[in-house]
Amino acid sequence: MTAEGLEKASEPTEGSERADAGRSAKGTDAAEPSEAVAAWVANDDDESAEGPKGGVKDDGTKDAESDADEAATAATENPEDAEDGTEKAAGAEDERGVDQPTAVFRAPTVDRVDHPTLRITPPASKSGPESKPESVAVRAGTFVPLRGDDVRPAPAPAPAPKPRKPETPIPAAASAATPGIPAALPPLPAVELTNTPPPPQAPVRTAARRVKIWTSLVLLLLIIFAIAQMVRPLPEPALVLSADPTYTFDGGKIDMPWPAEGQGAVEVEGVGTIGTYGAQKPAPIASVAKVMTAYVILEDHPLTGKEQGEKITADQQAEDESSREDESKAPMTKGQQFTQKQMLQLLMIPSGNNAARLLARWDATTEEAFVEKMNAAAKDLGMTNTTYTDPSGLKSSTVSTPTDQLKLAEAVMRNDVFREIVNMPQADIPGVGAIYNNNEILLEPGVSGIKTGSSTPAGGNLLWAADTVIDGKSRRIIGVVMGADLDGTLYAKLQRAIQNSLKLIKAAQKGVDSTTVVKKGDVVGYVDDGLGGRTPVVSTKDLKAIGWSGLQVKLDIGEGDEQVPHSAPSGTVVGEVTVGTGTGKVSAPIALQKDLSEPGFGPRLTRVS
């Protein structure tokens, strides 16, 4: 290698001076390749903008710089060949050149952006005796000609470089910026580089925001609740009694001629009990028991109107019992046939014990089974103090009370065939002839039954019924006299019971009357719409009740044939008012006193059920 070549290779080029200046400005032995390239490109841009002073570098100068870069690169990669590479680079200045660039590359302008709060600081470069500075060729790259024939004469030496303007030192923090952000950008103010949380909100503002949120939720819930309340079905209207639920007839208690012996009771059917007397304890009832026998037969084999019923054939036992002298009986012969109605006449008019036993065997096969039916029927009627042991009542173990017998009489007198039979003083039965009733007061006005009974244990007894006409309608009075047993024969005891019954019948017929309980136009109740609304209702006519002085009757109102509507005009009939109970109950229509309207928005919204 010539001395001239060594001198040229050892001379620092303009690129190397720029690289050394960049490294010294950063305070490190070796910079990042991207930072060196950016500084080099920026320096070239400055020179291009200033223009040539004393002449532009020719091709030869550029070739020499390229050869020098190649030599430096080779020396870095292979230290042993560094000397030979230097000589080759020097010879290349004399022998060849390269094309000048056809365009000037400028670094792109990067907009100012915020720096991230977190900064990544690269590790400090190691420096030591063995470290070597990077050459410009390594950092900036090596130019390789595209074709071998692009060899031109070496240019004249380039003039000395113009002194560079002093550059503003780059802070160390900027040199450690995130890759992709230019290092030359100035740092942002400290307030933008921190992630300090905002100051806490004031309590008043927090409370106001919570009030807004909860107010919205509450309003939404109220709207939903209101809609749900409005679409719910309305409760059914109901009639409620507002008048006094009871009415007491004027005057003192009715004066009844109660007998001095035995026990008994009198009542007006469907109205109430006029009164009772005696012990009201179970006692033998003799043939009065045949009323339950007839009741069971008619329950198992109903008859009405002109019906005669099934055929019943008399057996040998019925014929044998028809000749007994110690009990009442009906004439019968074996094989003789009777209709069901005829058998009931033989049972109730002459009070035939053999007829009672024959009916029991016909209905239940045995007398014992029929007695079980009698006791079951008594239980169903609420006759809690009654016990039946035979179908005829001949046994003294068949016992009952006056009030229990009135329950039975009220039930059995609903059958028209039975009422017809017990009101007959006498009857004519084919094959038997005329039969007579022991109840002699059947011929008295209004008396209509029911059954006599007498025996040594029972004394004289009569279960009776009588009618009275009140306000053009017939009303039934029923009563019983039991245990007429002070003195005399059995026939006398029975006659005393019958006469005592007649006295009671006449007193009851006289004392029972009617009175106006509800007048037309009286407010007796209201329609309750279920949500607090009330519409008064009035009686559409006078309502009279059956009773006697001192009697207390019950009032009630209820719906008629149709259900009470949710809305209706004034005067619409919505039900009836009633006085009394059972068959003696009387009623009158009730109507709206004013228009009935459906519940409004307020009651619907505030309903809880």
C-alpha positions in Angstrom: 0.0 0.0 0.0 1.3 3.5 -0.9 1.9 6.3 1.5 -0.7 8.4 -0.3 -3.3 5.7 0.1 -2.6 5.3 3.8 -2.9 9.0 4.3 -6.3 9.1 2.5 -7.6 6.1 4.4 -6.5 7.6 7.7 -8.1 11.0 7.0 -11.5 11.4 8.7 -14.4 11.8 6.3 -17.2 14.2 6.7 -19.6 11.3 7.6 -17.2 10.0 10.3 -16.9 13.5 11.8 -20.7 13.7 11.9 -21.0 10.3 13.6 -18.3 11.2 16.1 -20.1 14.5 16.8 -23.4 12.6 17.3 -21.8 10.2 19.8 -20.2 12.9 21.8 -23.4 14.9 22.0 -25.2 11.8 23.4 -22.5 11.0 25.8 -22.2 7.3 24.8 -19.5 5.3 23.1 -22.0 3.7 20.6 -25.4 5.0 19.6 -28.4 3.2 18.3 -28.3 2.6 14.5 -31.6 4.3 14.0 -30.4 7.4 15.8 -27.2 7.6 13.8 -29.1 7.2 10.5 -31.5 9.9 11.5 -28.7 12.3 12.4 -26.8 11.5 9.2 -29.9 12.0 7.0 -30.7 15.3 8.8 -27.1 16.6 8.3 -27.4 15.8 4.5 -30.6 17.7 4.4 -28.9 20.7 5.9 -26.1 20.6 3.3 -28.6 20.2 0.4 -30.6 23.2 1.6 -27.5 25.4 1.9 -26.3 24.6 -1.6 -22.6 24.2 -2.8 -20.0 26.6 -1.5 -16.8 26.5 -3.5 -18.1 23.7 -5.7 -20.2 20.6 -5.3 -18.6 17.2 -4.5 -17.8 15.4 -7.7 -18.1 11.7 -8.4 -14.6 11.0 -7.4 -15.0 12.3 -3.9 -18.2 10.2 -3.4 -16.3 7.1 -4.7 -13.6 7.7 -2.2 -16.0 8.0 0.6 -17.9 4.8 -0.4 -14.5 2.9 -0.6 -13.6 4.2 2.8 -16.9 3.0 4.2 -16.4 -0.4 2.7 -12.9 -0.6 4.2 -14.3 0.4 7.6 -17.0 -2.2 7.5 -14.6 -4.9 6.5 -12.3 -3.9 9.4 -15.1 -4.1 11.9 -16.2 -7.6 10.7 -12.7 -9.0 10.2 -9.9 -7.3 12.1 -7.2 -9.4 10.4 -8.1 -8.0 6.9 -8.5 -4.5 8.0 -5.2 -3.4 6.5 -5.8 -5.1 3.1 -9.3 -3.6 3.1 -7.9 -0.1 3.7 -5.5 -0.5 0.7 -8.4 -1.7 -1.5 -10.5 1.3 -0.6 -7.6 3.6 -1.4 -7.0 2.0 -4.8 -10.6 2.2 -5.6 -10.5 6.0 -5.3 -8.1 6.1 -8.2 -9.7 3.5 -10.4 -13.5 3.9 -10.1 -16.4 6.1 -9.1 -20.2 5.7 -8.6 -23.3 7.3 -9.9 -24.6 10.4 -8.0 -27.9 10.0 -6.4 -30.9 11.0 -8.5 -33.0 12.1 -5.5 -32.6 13.6 -2.1 -34.1 11.6 0.8 -35.6 13.6 3.6 -36.6 12.4 7.0 -40.4 12.4 7.4 -41.8 15.1 9.6 -43.5 13.5 12.7 -46.3 15.2 14.5 -45.9 16.0 18.1 -47.5 13.3 20.2 -47.9 12.7 23.9 -45.2 10.7 25.5 -46.3 7.7 27.5 -46.1 7.8 31.2 -44.0 4.7 31.4 -40.6 5.1 29.9 -38.3 2.3 28.9 -34.7 3.1 29.5 -32.2 1.1 27.4 -29.3 -0.5 29.2 -26.1 1.6 29.3 -23.6 0.7 26.7 -20.6 -1.1 27.9 -17.3 0.6 27.5 -13.8 -0.8 28.1 -10.4 -1.2 26.7 -11.6 -3.7 24.2 -14.6 -1.8 22.9 -14.3 -0.2 19.5 -16.4 2.6 18.0 -18.7 1.8 15.3 -17.8 3.0 11.9 -20.0 5.1 9.7 -20.1 2.3 7.2 -21.7 -0.1 9.7 -24.2 2.4 10.9 -25.2 4.0 7.6 -24.9 1.0 5.3 -22.7 0.3 2.2 -23.6 1.3 -1.3 -23.3 -1.4 -3.9 -23.4 -0.4 -7.6 -26.0 -2.1 -9.7 -23.8 -2.7 -12.7 -20.1 -3.2 -13.1 -19.7 -0.8 -16.0 -20.9 2.1 -13.9 -17.2 3.1 -13.3 -16.3 6.7 -13.7 -13.1 8.6 -13.2 -12.4 9.5 -9.6 -13.5 13.0 -8.8 -11.3 15.7 -7.5 -10.9 15.9 -3.7 -13.8 17.6 -2.0 -13.3 20.9 -0.3 -13.2 21.1 3.5 -16.6 20.8 5.1 -18.4 23.9 6.3 -18.5 24.2 10.0 -21.8 22.9 11.4 -24.1 25.1 13.4 -24.2 24.2 17.1 -27.1 21.9 17.9 -29.2 21.9 20.9 -28.3 19.0 23.1 -30.9 16.3 23.3 -31.9 15.5 26.9 -31.1 12.0 28.1 -34.8 11.4 28.7 -35.6 12.0 25.1 -32.8 9.6 24.0 -34.6 6.8 25.8 -37.9 7.4 24.1 -40.0 4.5 22.8 -38.9 3.3 19.3 -41.0 4.9 16.6 -41.1 8.4 18.3 -38.5 10.9 17.0 -35.8 11.6 19.6 -35.5 15.2 18.6 -39.0 16.1 19.9 -38.9 18.1 23.1 -40.4 16.5 26.1 -44.0 17.4 27.1 -44.8 19.3 30.3 -44.6 17.2 33.4 -48.3 17.4 33.9 -48.9 15.5 30.7 -46.4 12.8 31.5 -48.0 11.7 34.7 -51.0 9.4 35.4 -52.1 11.1 38.6 -55.8 10.3 39.4 -58.3 13.1 39.3 -59.2 14.7 42.6 -62.1 13.1 44.4 -65.6 14.4 43.7 -67.2 16.7 46.2 -69.8 15.0 48.5 -72.5 17.3 47.4 -72.0 16.4 43.7 -71.8 12.7 44.6 -75.0 12.9 46.5 -76.8 14.8 43.7 -75.8 12.2 41.2 -77.0 9.4 43.4 -80.3 11.2 43.9 -80.7 11.5 40.2 -80.0 7.8 39.6 -82.3 6.6 42.4 -85.0 9.1 41.5 -85.1 7.7 37.9 -85.2 4.1 39.2 -88.0 4.9 41.6 -90.0 6.7 38.9 -89.6 3.7 36.6 -90.8 1.3 39.3 -93.8 3.6 40.1 -94.8 3.6 36.4 -94.5 -0.2 36.2 -96.5 -0.5 39.4 -99.2 1.8 38.2 -99.6 0.0 34.9 -99.8 -3.4 36.7 -102.4 -2.0 39.1 -104.6 -0.6 36.3 -104.6 -3.9 34.3 -105.5 -6.1 37.3 -109.0 -7.5 37.2 -111.5 -5.7 39.4 -112.8 -7.5 42.5 -116.4 -8.7 42.3 -118.9 -6.3 43.8 -120.7 -7.6 46.9 -124.0 -6.7 48.6 -123.5 -5.7 52.3 -126.4 -5.3 54.8 -126.4 -1.8 56.4 -129.7 -2.1 58.2 -130.2 -3.7 61.6 -129.7 -7.5 61.0 -132.6 -8.3 63.3 -136.2 -7.0 63.9 -138.2 -7.5 67.0 -142.0 -7.5 66.9 -143.8 -5.1 69.2 -145.4 -6.2 72.4 -144.5 -8.7 75.0 -144.2 -12.5 74.6 -147.2 -14.3 73.3 -149.4 -15.9 76.0 -149.5 -19.7 75.3 -151.6 -22.1 77.4 -148.8 -24.6 78.2 -150.0 -27.8 79.8 -149.1 -28.6 83.4 -147.9 -32.1 82.5 -145.4 -33.6 80.2 -143.3 -31.6 77.7 -143.8 -30.0 74.3 -143.0 -27.2 71.8 -144.6 -25.1 69.2 -143.1 -23.2 66.2 -144.2 -21.4 63.1 -142.6 -23.2 60.1 -139.8 -21.1 58.6 -140.2 -18.4 61.2 -139.2 -19.7 64.6 -140.2 -21.3 67.8 -143.0 -19.8 69.7 -142.0 -21.6 72.9 -141.5 -24.8 74.7 -142.5 -26.3 78.1 -141.4 -29.2 80.2 -138.1 -31.0 80.7 -137.1 -31.3 77.1 -135.6 -34.7 77.7 -135.8 -38.0 75.7 -138.9 -39.9 76.5 -140.9 -42.8 75.0 -143.0 -41.6 72.1 -145.2 -44.6 71.3 -146.8 -44.6 67.8 -145.4 -41.1 67.1 -142.4 -43.2 65.9 -144.5 -44.2 62.9 -143.8 -40.7 61.4 -140.1 -41.6 61.0 -141.2 -45.0 59.4 -143.3 -43.1 56.8 -140.5 -40.6 56.2 -137.9 -43.4 55.5 -140.4 -45.2 53.2 -141.1 -42.0 51.2 -137.4 -41.2 51.0 -136.6 -44.7 49.6 -139.8 -44.9 47.4 -141.0 -41.3 46.7 -144.6 -40.6 45.9 -146.2 -37.4 44.8 -149.6 -36.2 43.6 -152.0 -39.0 42.6 -149.3 -41.7 42.5 -150.2 -45.0 44.3 -146.8 -46.6 44.4 -145.7 -50.2 44.2 -147.7 -53.3 45.2 -147.0 -54.8 48.6 -148.2 -58.3 49.5 -149.1 -59.1 53.1 -147.3 -62.1 54.6 -148.2 -64.6 57.3 -146.6 -62.5 60.0 -148.7 -59.5 59.1 -151.9 -61.6 59.2 -150.9 -63.1 62.6 -150.2 -59.6 64.1 -153.5 -58.3 62.9 -155.3 -60.4 65.5 -153.3 -59.2 68.6 -155.4 -57.5 71.3 -152.6 -55.5 73.1 -151.7 -53.2 70.3 -153.2 -51.2 67.5 -153.4 -53.0 64.2 -154.8 -53.0 60.6 -156.9 -56.0 59.3 -154.8 -58.1 56.8 -154.7 -61.6 55.4 -151.8 -63.4 53.9 -151.5 -62.8 50.1 -153.5 -59.7 50.2 -152.0 -56.9 48.1 -152.0 -53.2 48.9 -150.4 -50.2 47.1 -147.7 -48.2 48.8 -150.1 -45.3 49.4 -152.7 -47.7 51.0 -150.1 -49.2 53.2 -149.1 -45.6 54.4 -152.8 -45.0 55.1 -153.0 -48.2 57.2 -149.9 -47.0 59.0 -150.9 -43.4 59.8 -154.7 -43.4 60.2 -155.6 -46.4 62.4 -151.9 -46.6 63.5 -151.4 -50.3 62.6 -148.3 -51.8 64.2 -148.4 -54.8 61.8 -148.5 -52.3 58.8 -145.3 -50.6 60.2 -143.5 -54.0 60.5 -144.6 -55.1 57.0 -143.4 -51.9 55.4 -140.0 -52.3 57.2 -139.6 -55.9 55.9 -140.6 -54.8 52.4 -138.2 -51.9 52.3 -135.1 -53.4 54.1 -135.8 -57.2 54.2 -135.6 -57.2 58.0 -136.9 -55.0 60.7 -133.5 -54.6 62.3 -132.0 -53.2 59.0 -134.9 -50.8 58.7 -134.4 -49.5 62.3 -130.8 -48.7 61.3 -132.2 -46.6 58.4 -134.5 -44.8 60.9 -131.6 -43.8 63.1 -129.5 -42.7 60.2 -132.3 -40.5 59.0 -132.7 -39.0 62.5 -129.0 -38.2 62.5 -129.3 -36.5 59.1 -132.1 -34.3 60.4 -130.1 -33.3 63.4 -132.3 -35.2 65.9 -129.5 -35.7 68.4 -131.7 -36.8 71.3 -133.6 -39.5 69.5 -133.2 -43.3 69.3 -135.3 -45.7 67.4 -135.4 -49.4 68.3 -138.5 -50.6 66.4 -140.6 -49.3 63.4 -143.9 -49.1 65.3 -142.8 -47.3 68.6 -144.3 -50.1 70.7 -141.0 -50.5 72.6 -140.4 -48.1 75.4 -136.7 -47.9 74.3 -137.8 -45.8 71.3 -137.3 -42.2 72.7 -137.1 -38.6 71.5 -137.6 -35.0 72.6 -140.2 -32.4 71.5 -137.7 -30.3 69.6 -136.4 -33.3 67.7 -139.9 -34.3 66.7 -140.5 -30.8 65.3 -137.5 -31.2 63.1 -138.9 -34.4 61.7 -142.4 -33.0 61.3 -141.1 -30.0 59.3 -139.3 -32.3 57.0 -141.9 -34.9 56.3 -144.8 -32.3 55.9 -143.0 -31.1 52.7 -144.3 -34.3 51.0 -147.8 -33.7 49.6 -148.9 -37.3 49.7 -148.0 -37.5 53.4 -149.9 -34.2 54.1 -152.9 -35.6 52.4 -152.9 -38.8 54.4 -152.4 -37.3 57.9 -155.2 -34.8 57.3 -157.7 -37.6 56.6 -160.1 -38.3 59.5 -161.0 -41.6 57.8 -160.3 -43.6 54.6 -161.8 -46.6 52.7 -159.3 -49.3 51.8 -160.4 -52.1 49.3 -160.5 -55.5 51.0 -160.3 -53.9 54.4 -163.1 -51.3 54.6 -163.3 -48.0 56.5 -160.5 -47.0 58.8 -160.6 -44.1 61.3 -158.2 -41.6 62.6 -157.7 -41.3 66.4 -156.9 -37.6 66.1 -160.4 -36.2 66.7 -159.4 -32.5 66.3 -158.8 -32.9 62.6 -162.2 -31.5 62.1 -161.3 -28.3 63.9 -160.5 -25.3 61.6 -157.0 -25.3 60.4 -155.9 -28.6 62.1 -154.1 -30.9 59.6 -152.4 -33.8 61.4 -150.1 -35.4 62.2 -149.9 -38.5 64.5 -151.2 -39.6 67.8 -149.4 -42.0 70.1 -150.2 -43.6 73.4 -148.7 -46.3 75.6 -148.3 -47.0 79.3 -144.6 -45.8 79.3 -145.2 -42.9 77.0 -148.7 -41.6 78.2 -150.7 -39.6 75.7 -148.8 -37.9 72.8 -149.8 -35.9 69.7 -147.6 -34.5 67.0 -149.8 -31.9 65.3 -149.9 -29.4 62.4 -152.3 -26.5 61.9 -152.6 -23.7 59.3 -153.4 -20.0 59.7 -154.0 -17.5 57.0 -151.9 -14.3 57.2 -152.1 -11.6 54.5 -154.0 -14.0 52.3 -151.4 -16.8 52.6 -151.6 -20.0 54.6 -148.9 -20.4 57.2 -148.2 -23.7 58.9 -147.8 -24.1 62.7 -146.5 -27.3 64.1 -146.3 -28.6 67.6 -146.0 -31.6 69.9 -147.5 -32.6 73.3 -145.7 -35.5 75.0 -146.2 -37.3 78.3 -149.7 -36.6 79.3 -149.6 -39.1 82.2 -151.1 -37.5 85.3 -154.2 -39.8 85.8 -156.9 -41.7 84.1 -156.9 -44.5 81.6 -154.6 -44.7 78.6 -157.5 -43.4 76.4 -158.0 -40.5 78.8 -154.4 -39.6 78.7 -154.5 -39.5 74.9 -157.6 -37.4 74.9 -155.9 -34.9 77.3 -152.9 -34.6 75.0 -155.2 -34.0 72.1 -157.2 -31.3 73.9 -154.1 -29.6 75.2 -152.8 -29.5 71.7 -155.9 -27.8 70.4 -155.6 -25.1 73.0 -152.0 -24.4 71.9 -153.2 -24.4 68.2 -155.8 -21.8 68.8 -153.5 -19.6 70.8 -150.8 -19.8 68.1 -153.3 -19.1 65.3 -154.5 -16.0 67.1 -151.1 -14.7 68.1 -149.2 -15.1 64.9 -149.6 -12.1 62.6 -147.6 -10.0 60.2 -145.9 -6.6 60.4 -144.0 -4.4 58.0 -140.3 -4.9 58.6 -138.9 -3.0 55.6 -140.7 -0.1 53.8 -140.4 0.8 50.2 -137.5 3.1 49.6 -135.7 2.2 52.8 -131.9 1.9 52.5 -131.1 -1.7 53.5 -127.5 -2.0 52.3 -124.9 -1.0 49.7 -122.9 -2.4 46.9 -119.2 -2.7 47.9 -117.0 -2.5 44.8 -114.1 -4.1 46.7 -111.9 -0.9 46.5 -113.7 1.3 49.1 -116.6 2.4 46.9 -120.2 2.1 48.2 -123.4 2.6 46.4 -126.6 2.4 48.5 -129.5 0.0 47.7 -133.1 0.4 48.6 -136.1 -1.9 48.9 -138.5 -1.6 46.0 -141.6 -2.5 48.0 -142.9 -3.0 51.5 -141.8 -6.2 53.1 -143.9 -7.9 55.8 -142.7 -10.6 58.0 -144.7 -13.3 59.9 -144.3 -13.4 63.6 -145.7 -12.7 67.0 -145.2 -10.2 69.8 -141.6 -10.4 71.1 -140.4 -12.4 68.1 -137.0 -11.5 66.8 -136.5 -12.2 63.0 -133.3 -12.0 60.9 -132.8 -9.7 58.0 -130.3 -10.3 55.2 -129.6 -9.2 51.6 -128.2 -11.2 48.7 -127.9 -11.4 45.0 -130.7 -12.4 42.8 -130.6 -14.5 39.7 -127.7 -12.4 38.2 -124.4 -11.3 39.6 -124.0 -7.7 40.8 -122.5 -5.7 37.8 -119.5 -3.4 38.1 -121.5 -0.5 36.7 -125.2 0.2 36.3 -127.7 3.1 36.3 -129.8 4.1 39.2 -132.9 1.9 39.8 -131.2 -1.3 38.6 -132.4 -4.3 40.6 -129.2 -6.0 42.0 -130.6 -8.4 44.6 -133.2 -9.0 47.3 -133.7 -8.4 51.0 -135.1 -11.3 53.0 -136.7 -11.7 56.5 -136.9 -15.0 58.3 -135.6 -18.4 57.4 -136.8 -21.6 55.8 -140.2 -21.9 54.3 -141.4 -18.8 56.2 -138.9 -16.6 54.6 -140.2 -13.5 52.7 -138.3 -11.3 50.4 -138.4 -8.1 48.4 -136.3 -6.8 45.5 -133.6 -4.2 46.1 -132.3 -1.6 43.6 -129.5 1.0 43.2 -130.3 4.3 44.8 -127.8 6.0 42.5 -125.6 5.2 39.6 -123.0 2.4 40.2 -119.6 3.2 38.6 -116.4 1.3 38.3 -113.5 2.3 40.7 -111.4 5.2 39.5 -107.7 5.6 39.0 -106.9 6.4 42.7 -108.6 3.3 44.2 -107.1 1.0 41.6 -103.6 2.4 42.1 -103.7 2.1 45.9 -105.4 -1.3 46.1 -103.5 -3.9 48.1 -105.5 -7.1 47.4 
